[in-house]
């Protein structure tokens, strides 16, 4: 009875996770990241629902349907790999991605067809399917590990807000990758123990169900993990009446102890002015070309906003989690992504782009762009050329 309840709970959470992802997909660019996860969560939800119905209403005799669903599950294996790949590169759908599904589709179809073969050959087809399925899964497990190890788990940047985002995505990918691995190991062990392929006995299905429950709960409680590395740039395009970079600005309290008597005198005054100043700084940052000046200083910002430079200095020192230098990089890289999306490289070079948005060094621009977006300039442009 408890086992069956776990199956139902898993299915419900799977449908809730799928609905959440679909809702979040209305956000610009998120569909590029979530499409494979949608397929995974929806399929898992349906699978456990069918198992629950079969256990609750045995008279329906759904054994054949369950076998087909469980064996067809091999088609989802490439979805895990492609999901991780899209987190890193956020590429538009490419027809070449369909190649990943040819072999598992053939394997699943061949196994289902073998059920109608001579009964003496069924064991042979069973063992052949098991061997190929294991090799197929191991291949994608290794390929996924190499990709994540190289591009996610060791990604570093000097910009603190970006590193915080990197760590969040790293932890999510670690959790998801090893959860998928654990589900495979459980299925494999139980498959050998019960002499079945793809299908677990009703006494053991609750084990992978618990793993999936953990995955679904994580998605529901932390929906921000559904987005990729350039979420910071995407949030910058929000309404101007909101504080966009809320992870950069410290709204409550100072980030450092205030020791200067001059700053202490400003403290009370700045509490009432802080939000208004932040709105003005962000508007200047993202809706004007001010930051394209490679020699931009705090004094220049104060002059443009008609705000005392001591006030801007106070904000950067005590209410910004990044240095002024790194804040300028964030603004300029956002500017660069907008230009790229509008086809800037059709008539200009990358060197021209770096100079245009305010970088005095081409190498600094290239490094900053990769740190901010997670991809190179060429890889970023590729999204819009498909």
C-alpha positions, -999 to +999 in steps of 0.1 A: +000+000+000+028+024+009+047+015-023+017+023-044+013+057-026+049+065-034+042+059-071+012+082-070+031+109-052+060+107-077+036+111-106+018+141-091+051+158-083+063+150-118+032+167-134+036+197-110+073+200-120+064+199-157+037+225-152+062+248-134+088+244-162+062+252-189+052+283-169+087+294-166+093+288-203+074+320-210+106+338-199+128+349-228+153+322-237+143+296-211+127+273-236+162+267-251+172+253-217+141+235-205+128+216-235+146+183-227+138+186-190+102+190-199+103+157-219+120+139-190+097+151-162+065+146-182+076+111-193+086+101-158+053+114-144+033+094-170+053+063-164+047+062-126+010+071-131+006+040-154+024+019-128+001+032-101-030+025-122-018-010-129-012-017-092-044-001-081-066-018-108-050-051-117-082-061-136-071-037-164-043-060-172-018-033-183+013-056-183+020-052-220+016-014-218+039-012-189+066-033-206+064-010-237+067+022-215+095+008-194+115-004-224+109+028-244+124+047-215+158+041-231+149+069-256+151+094-228+188+087-221+200+113-247+177+138-232+198+140-201+229+147-221+212+172-243+197+190-213+232+195-197+245+205-231+218+232-234+225+245-200+261+252-211+256+264-246+218+273-248+217+264-285+186+265-306+172+231-316+193+215-343+182+186-365+215+169-357+202+164-322+178+138-336+207+116-343+210+109-306+176+092-306+181+069-336+199+040-318+176+040-287+145+041-309+158+011-329+167-008-297+133-002-281+114-011-313+135-043-317+129-054-282+091-048-284+091-067-317+110-096-302+081-102-278+063-117-308+092-139-318+098-176-311+097-181-274+130-198-275+146-166-289+131-143-263+159-148-238+185-141-265+168-108-275+164-100-238+202-104-231+211-086-263+189-056-254+203-055-219+239-055-231+234-028-257+212-007-234+240-008-207+266+002-233+244+030-245+238+044-210+274+041-200+285+060-232+261+089-224+270+088-187+307+092-195+301+118-222+279+138-198+305+135-170+333+148-192+312+177-205+300+187-170+335+183-155+350+205-181+324+232-186+304+233-154+320+218-123+353+238-127+339+271-141+355+300-123+352+338-125+364+368-105+330+384-105+313+373-073+277+374-085+285+353-115+305+328-094+275+325-071+254+317-102+280+293-114+280+275-080+243+272-081+242+256-115+272+234-106+254+220-075+222+215-095+241+196-123+259+175-097+227+166-080+208+158-112+237+139-129+242+116-099+205+112-094+202+099-130+231+076-124+215+063-092+183+056-110+201+036-137+220+016-111+188+008-092+171-003-124+201-024-135+204-042-102+167-049-099+165-059-136+191-086-129+174-096-096+140-099-112+152-112-145+134-083-163+146-056-185+134-020-180+106-031-157+110-033-119+089-055-098+062-037-078+082-043-046+112-024-059+098+004-081+095+026-050+133+029-049+138+049-081+106+067-073+122+082-042+150+095-063+126+112-087+107+126-058+139+143-046+145+157-081+109+170-085+110+186-050+142+204-059+127+218-091+096+230-073+114+246-044+142+261-065+128+271-099+158+294-105+179+263-113+159+260-146+179+288-162+214+289-177+244+311-173+231+342-190+201+347-167+217+378-153+217+394-188+181+384-194+169+399-161+185+432-171+158+436-197+131+438-171+110+469-164+129+500-155+108+506-124+124+475-107+158+469-091+171+445-118+205+435-103+192+427-068+219+401-064+245+428-069+231+455-047+230+452-010+197+468+000+198+462+038+228+472+058+264+479+046+286+453+031+316+466+051+319+481+086+316+519+083+347+534+099+351+567+082+335+596+100+325+611+067+307+579+056+290+576+090+275+610+085+262+599+051+247+567+065+214+579+077+209+602+047+217+574+023+190+551+038+163+573+024+181+580-009+194+545-017+165+530-037+161+561-058+198+562-066+199+525-075+171+531-100+190+560-116+223+541-117+206+511-134+188+533-159+221+550-167+238+516-170+214+498-193+194+524-211+221+549-221+256+545-238+274+561-208+293+529-199+308+527-235+333+553-223+364+531-216+377+557-191+344+560-172+348+569-136+326+573-106+328+611-110+315+607-146+285+588-133+279+614-106+280+642-132+256+624-155+231+618-127+237+651-111+244+633-078+273+641-055+303+618-063+306+611-025+271+595-027+280+572-057+313+563-039+293+554-008+269+531-028+297+513-046+317+509-014+289+497+010+260+486-012+275+469-042+287+433-039+311+439-069+340+462-074+333+492-097+356+476-123+335+444-123+302+463-123+314+480-155+322+446-171+287+434-163+271+464-179+293+463-209+289+426-216+251+431-214+255+458-240+275+435-262+249+407-261+222+431-272+244+442-301+251+406-311+214+397-310+208+426-334+234+413-359+263+436-350+289+411-364+272+411-398+291+443-406+317+446-377+344+426-361+346+412-325+375+437-319+352+465-329+325+452-306+349+451-277+360+487-283+324+499-289+310+487-256+339+502-237+366+476-233+401+490-238+415+454-241+403+428-265+415+399-243+397+413-213+365+415-233+368+379-245+375+366-210+347+387-194+322+376-221+329+339-215+327+344-177+294+363-180+276+343-206+292+309-203+300+307-240+323+324-265+312+353-287+310+329-317+289+304-298+266+331-285+260+343-321+253+308-333+221+308-312+206+335-335+218+321-368+199+288-366 
